[in-house]
Amino acid sequence: MRGFFANRWWVVVATVLGLIVGAGPINVFAFGVFIKPITAELHIGRGLLSSGLTLQACIAAVVSPFFGALLDRWGVRRVMIPGVILYALSVASFMFLRASPLLLMFAFFAVAGLLAPVQGPIPYSTVTAHWFDRQRGLALGIGMAGVGLGVALMPQLAERLTTHVGWRLAYLGLAAAVLIFALIPVALFVREPPGMGGAGAAQRSRRAEAREGLPGTPLGAAVHSWLFWGLGIAFLFDVMAINGTLTHIVPLLRDRGLPLPEAVGALSGAGIALLLGRAGSGWCLDRFRGAYVAIGFFVMPMIGLALLSSRLGGIVPAAGAVTLGLGIGAEVDLMAFFVSRYFGLRDYAKIYGLMFALFGVGTGVGPALSGFSFDWFHSYLPIFMVYEAMLFVTCAIFLRLGPYPYPARPEEFGAAALKATA
């Protein structure tokens, strides 16, 4: 990259656009729009359908560490370009979803889980972390804000498509959006700093040598530390609570008498709040202690759950969705930042991929728990009480975090790399 398009911030632009149509906005949040029409047509319960997300998330969790290793070996760009195409095909395949045989229905979710890491935060945050150091929190916050835009826009797109062409063709429309918003920007702008790219044996050897020279904790040492598992459990509980609630926010509000556009509007409000949470948490992480930033943002969903549990009308449900959005807006940004500051960049993709695997399990388990809570108790209130307890534990874990072992360096790595290519 040279000239105007050589600016490293184009990587952040590509990240924003790609994550608008990422696995979170499409596989999880837009899924909330489809719950009622799919269960009505296929004659299955919300818990059974949502358990498909559990399978999807568990497979994505198993794949994520290997995907991180694949990025380290072959480079982000060479993995993502074919991966995004395959992911778009997996989204389109949901137009053929059937309830019988049951194994076939779960096969669609399994394939989606296998390909979900390609359109998740792992590759985007990996390349961003390598380009930025002192501004890493801000860069990650802006880039990951694409998820917030996706949560605001993809359910709206899904609702419009479902209304006009039905839920099956709506999935085809979402697949087309993936190709437009992810494939093109990735092909144009996503690449690693000089010395970190390439796919030949010599290039891989240079990439390994460059990575060995980076400060950081080896993968083996990281997974044997309480810090890794503490952070992993904290983010697991957080995403179970927030995703488990937001995935069902549309059917929950429709059960309370709100029309579909207003229910989807509340979810979009959560997406806008997610956008603010991404950028806001990134800005705060560059200036304040990360543990306090995390606690501040995760108190928000506790308030949101309390508002939704109150069953009050008016703007209360929308306010509950917004506060949940602020919490989920910070979680992926915080995870990416904490991995870089507590474990360094040496094995960043592997460590982040493994932690994201735990996080990924929560994205599927939460929606299933909420679905079964409704099927068994005809209410979401019992599971909301469990979620409140999980978020309390999450905040307690963050209180134990100490100073960063790998603070920001005096000189930007990305800036130095760009000078080397001039």
C-alpha positions in Angstrom: 0.0 0.0 0.0 1.4 3.4 -0.9 0.1 6.9 -1.1 -3.3 7.8 0.2 -4.5 4.2 0.7 -1.3 3.3 2.5 -2.7 5.0 5.7 -3.1 2.3 8.3 -6.5 3.7 9.3 -7.9 2.1 6.1 -7.6 -1.2 8.0 -9.9 0.2 10.6 -12.4 1.3 7.9 -12.4 -2.2 6.5 -12.9 -3.6 10.0 -16.0 -1.3 10.5 -17.5 -2.3 7.2 -16.7 -6.0 7.5 -18.1 -6.3 11.0 -21.4 -4.6 10.0 -22.1 -8.0 8.3 -20.2 -10.0 10.9 -21.3 -13.2 12.5 -22.7 -11.4 15.5 -25.1 -9.1 13.7 -26.3 -11.7 11.3 -26.0 -15.1 13.1 -27.1 -13.8 16.5 -29.0 -10.5 16.4 -30.8 -10.7 13.1 -31.7 -14.2 14.2 -34.1 -12.6 16.7 -36.2 -11.2 13.9 -36.6 -14.7 12.5 -37.5 -16.6 15.7 -41.3 -16.1 15.5 -41.7 -16.7 11.7 -39.4 -19.7 11.7 -41.0 -21.4 14.8 -44.4 -20.7 13.4 -43.7 -22.2 10.0 -41.6 -25.2 11.3 -43.8 -25.8 14.3 -41.0 -26.0 16.8 -40.3 -24.3 20.2 -38.1 -21.2 20.7 -35.8 -23.3 22.9 -35.2 -25.9 20.3 -34.6 -23.4 17.6 -32.3 -21.3 19.8 -30.3 -24.4 20.7 -29.2 -24.3 17.1 -27.3 -21.2 18.1 -25.7 -23.2 20.9 -24.4 -25.8 18.5 -23.2 -23.0 16.2 -21.4 -21.2 19.0 -19.8 -24.4 20.4 -18.4 -25.3 17.0 -17.2 -21.8 16.4 -15.5 -22.0 19.9 -13.7 -25.2 19.0 -12.6 -23.8 15.6 -11.5 -20.4 16.9 -8.1 -21.4 18.4 -7.2 -23.3 15.2 -8.4 -20.3 13.2 -6.0 -18.0 15.2 -3.1 -20.4 14.4 -4.1 -20.3 10.8 -3.9 -16.5 10.8 -0.5 -16.7 12.3 0.8 -19.2 9.7 -0.8 -17.9 6.5 -1.6 -14.3 7.2 -4.9 -12.5 7.7 -5.5 -11.5 4.1 -5.0 -15.0 2.5 -7.3 -16.6 5.0 -10.1 -14.0 5.0 -10.7 -13.5 1.2 -11.9 -17.1 0.5 -13.3 -17.4 4.1 -15.7 -14.4 3.6 -17.0 -16.0 0.4 -17.7 -19.3 2.2 -19.3 -17.5 5.1 -21.7 -15.7 2.7 -22.7 -19.1 1.2 -23.4 -20.4 4.7 -25.7 -17.5 5.4 -27.6 -18.1 2.1 -28.0 -21.8 3.0 -30.4 -20.9 5.8 -33.1 -20.3 3.1 -33.3 -24.1 2.9 -33.8 -24.6 6.7 -36.2 -27.5 7.6 -37.3 -28.9 10.9 -37.3 -32.5 9.6 -35.1 -34.4 9.8 -33.8 -32.6 12.9 -30.2 -33.4 12.2 -30.5 -31.6 8.9 -31.7 -28.4 10.7 -28.7 -28.6 13.1 -26.4 -29.2 10.1 -27.1 -25.6 8.9 -26.1 -24.2 12.2 -23.0 -26.4 12.4 -21.7 -25.2 9.0 -22.4 -21.6 10.1 -20.4 -22.1 13.3 -17.5 -23.6 11.4 -17.2 -20.5 9.3 -18.3 -17.8 11.8 -14.7 -17.0 13.1 -13.9 -15.7 9.6 -16.4 -12.9 10.0 -15.8 -12.3 13.7 -13.4 -10.0 15.6 -10.4 -12.4 15.6 -8.9 -11.6 12.2 -9.9 -7.9 12.3 -8.6 -7.3 15.8 -5.4 -9.2 15.0 -4.4 -7.1 12.1 -5.5 -3.9 13.9 -3.4 -4.7 17.0 -0.3 -5.2 14.8 -0.7 -1.8 13.1 -1.5 0.2 16.3 0.1 0.4 19.8 -0.4 3.6 21.7 -3.7 4.2 19.9 -4.7 0.6 20.0 -7.6 1.1 22.3 -9.1 3.8 20.0 -8.4 1.8 16.8 -10.0 -1.3 18.2 -12.9 0.7 19.6 -13.6 2.3 16.3 -13.1 -0.9 14.3 -15.2 -3.0 16.6 -18.0 -0.4 16.4 -18.8 -2.0 13.1 -20.6 -4.7 15.2 -22.8 -1.9 16.7 -23.7 -0.6 13.3 -24.5 -4.2 12.3 -26.7 -4.8 15.3 -28.5 -1.5 14.4 -28.8 -2.2 10.6 -29.0 -6.0 10.1 -32.2 -6.6 12.1 -33.8 -3.7 10.2 -32.7 -5.2 6.9 -33.9 -8.6 8.0 -37.3 -7.2 9.1 -37.7 -5.4 5.7 -36.8 -8.4 3.7 -38.9 -10.8 5.8 -41.9 -8.5 5.4 -41.6 -8.2 1.6 -40.1 -11.5 0.4 -40.3 -13.9 3.4 -37.7 -15.1 5.8 -36.1 -17.6 3.4 -35.2 -15.0 0.7 -34.3 -12.6 3.5 -31.3 -14.9 4.3 -30.2 -14.7 0.6 -30.3 -10.9 0.9 -28.2 -11.0 4.0 -25.6 -13.2 2.2 -25.4 -10.6 -0.6 -24.8 -7.9 2.0 -21.8 -9.9 3.3 -20.2 -9.9 -0.1 -20.7 -6.2 -0.6 -19.7 -4.9 2.9 -17.0 -7.5 3.8 -15.4 -9.1 0.8 -14.7 -5.8 -1.1 -13.1 -3.9 1.8 -11.1 -6.9 2.9 -9.7 -7.4 -0.6 -8.8 -3.7 -0.9 -7.5 -2.7 2.5 -6.8 -5.6 4.9 -3.2 -6.6 5.0 -0.5 -6.9 7.7 2.4 -4.5 8.4 5.6 -5.2 6.3 7.3 -8.4 7.4 4.1 -10.0 8.8 2.4 -10.9 5.5 3.0 -13.5 2.7 2.3 -17.2 2.5 5.5 -18.9 1.1 7.9 -20.8 3.3 10.3 -17.9 3.4 7.5 -15.4 4.3 6.1 -17.7 7.0 9.6 -18.0 8.4 10.1 -14.2 8.5 6.6 -13.8 10.0 7.5 -16.4 12.8 10.8 -14.6 13.4 9.1 -11.2 13.6 6.5 -12.6 16.0 9.2 -14.1 18.2 10.7 -10.7 18.5 7.5 -9.2 19.7 7.0 -8.8 23.5 4.5 -11.2 24.9 3.6 -14.3 26.9 3.8 -17.7 25.1 0.5 -19.5 24.7 1.4 -22.3 27.1 2.2 -19.9 29.9 -0.9 -17.9 29.2 -3.3 -20.8 29.5 -1.7 -21.9 32.8 -2.4 -18.5 34.4 -5.4 -17.5 36.5 -5.6 -14.3 34.6 -6.4 -16.1 31.3 -9.2 -18.1 32.9 -10.5 -15.3 35.0 -10.9 -13.1 32.0 -12.3 -16.0 30.0 -15.0 -16.7 32.6 -15.8 -13.0 33.0 -16.4 -12.5 29.3 -18.3 -15.9 29.1 -20.7 -14.8 31.8 -21.1 -11.4 30.3 -21.9 -12.5 26.8 -24.3 -15.2 28.0 -26.3 -12.6 29.9 -26.3 -9.9 27.3 -26.6 -12.0 24.1 -29.1 -14.3 25.8 -31.3 -11.2 26.4 -30.9 -9.2 23.2 -31.4 -12.3 21.0 -34.9 -12.6 22.4 -35.7 -8.9 22.8 -37.8 -8.9 19.6 -40.1 -11.8 20.5 -40.1 -10.6 24.2 -41.4 -7.2 23.1 -43.8 -8.7 20.6 -45.2 -10.9 23.4 -45.9 -7.7 25.3 -48.0 -6.3 22.4 -45.5 -4.2 20.5 -45.7 -4.4 16.7 -42.7 -5.9 14.8 -41.2 -2.5 13.6 -41.2 -1.1 17.1 -39.7 -4.3 18.6 -36.9 -4.3 15.9 -36.5 -0.6 16.6 -35.6 -1.3 20.2 -33.0 -3.8 19.1 -31.6 -1.3 16.7 -31.4 1.2 19.6 -29.2 -1.4 21.3 -27.1 -1.5 18.2 -26.6 2.3 18.3 -25.7 2.0 22.0 -23.3 -0.8 21.1 -21.7 1.5 18.6 -21.2 4.2 21.3 -20.0 1.5 23.8 -17.3 0.4 21.3 -15.9 3.8 20.6 -16.4 5.0 24.2 -14.7 2.0 25.8 -11.8 2.3 23.3 -11.3 6.0 24.2 -11.4 5.2 27.9 -9.0 2.3 27.7 -6.3 4.5 26.3 -6.7 6.9 29.3 -8.0 5.0 32.4 -7.3 1.7 34.1 -9.0 -1.1 32.1 -10.6 -2.8 35.1 -12.6 0.3 36.1 -13.6 0.8 32.5 -14.9 -2.7 32.3 -16.9 -2.5 35.5 -18.4 0.8 34.5 -19.7 -0.7 31.2 -20.9 -4.0 32.7 -23.0 -2.3 35.3 -25.1 -1.0 32.4 -26.6 -4.4 31.4 -27.4 -5.1 35.0 -29.6 -2.0 34.9 -31.0 -3.1 31.6 -32.1 -6.5 32.9 -33.8 -4.8 35.9 -35.7 -2.5 33.5 -36.9 -5.4 31.3 -37.8 -7.5 34.3 -40.0 -4.7 35.6 -42.5 -5.1 32.7 -43.1 -1.4 32.7 -44.2 0.1 29.4 -43.4 3.3 27.6 -39.7 3.9 26.9 -38.6 1.5 29.6 -38.1 -1.5 27.3 -36.2 0.6 24.8 -34.1 2.0 27.7 -33.4 -1.6 28.9 -32.2 -2.6 25.4 -30.0 0.5 25.1 -28.2 -0.2 28.4 -27.7 -3.8 27.3 -26.2 -2.5 24.1 -23.7 -0.3 26.0 -22.5 -3.4 27.8 -22.1 -5.6 24.8 -20.5 -2.6 23.0 -17.5 -2.8 25.3 -17.0 -6.6 25.7 -15.2 -7.5 22.5 -13.2 -4.3 22.5 -12.2 -5.0 26.1 -11.2 -8.6 25.4 -9.1 -7.7 22.4 -7.4 -4.9 24.4 -6.8 -6.9 27.6 -5.3 -9.8 25.6 -2.8 -7.4 24.0 -1.9 -5.6 27.3 -1.9 -8.7 29.7 -0.3 -11.2 27.2 1.4 -9.1 24.6 1.5 -9.6 20.8 3.8 -12.7 20.5 1.0 -15.2 20.4 -1.8 -12.7 20.2 -4.0 -14.5 17.6 -3.7 -17.9 19.4 -4.5 -16.5 22.9 -7.2 -14.3 21.6 -8.7 -17.1 19.6 -8.7 -19.4 22.6 -10.3 -16.8 24.8 -12.8 -16.0 22.1 -13.7 -19.7 22.0 -15.0 -19.4 25.6 -16.7 -16.2 24.7 -18.2 -17.8 21.6 -19.8 -20.6 23.7 -21.6 -17.9 25.6 -23.1 -16.4 22.5 -24.9 -19.6 21.8 -25.7 -20.9 25.3 -27.3 -17.6 26.4 -30.0 -17.5 23.7 -30.8 -21.2 24.3 -31.2 -20.7 28.0 -33.6 -17.7 27.4 -35.6 -19.8 24.9 -36.0 -22.7 27.3 -36.9 -20.3 30.1 -39.8 -19.1 28.0 -40.8 -22.6 26.9 -40.8 -24.0 30.5 -42.0 -21.0 32.5 -43.7 -18.9 29.8 -41.5 -16.0 31.0 -38.0 -14.7 30.7 -37.8 -13.5 34.3 -36.2 -16.7 35.8 -33.2 -16.5 33.5 -32.9 -12.8 33.9 -32.3 -13.3 37.6 -29.5 -15.8 36.8 -28.0 -13.3 34.3 -27.9 -10.6 37.0 -25.8 -12.9 39.2 -23.4 -13.7 36.4 -22.8 -10.0 35.7 -22.1 -9.5 39.4 -19.4 -12.2 39.3 -18.0 -10.6 36.2 -17.5 -7.3 37.9 -15.9 -9.0 40.9 -13.3 -10.7 38.6 -12.4 -7.4 37.0 -11.7 -5.9 40.5 -8.8 -8.4 40.8 -6.9 -7.3 37.7 -3.5 -5.7 38.3 -1.3 -3.4 36.1 -0.5 -4.2 32.5 2.6 -6.4 31.9 2.8 -5.0 28.4 1.9 -1.3 28.4 2.1 0.9 25.4 5.5 1.4 23.8 6.9 4.9 23.2 6.8 4.6 19.4 3.9 3.3 17.3 4.7 0.0 15.7 2.5 0.8 12.7 4.1 4.2 12.2 7.5 2.7 12.3 6.5 0.1 9.8 5.1 2.6 7.4 8.3 4.6 7.6 10.3 1.5 6.7 8.3 1.1 3.5 8.7 4.7 2.4 
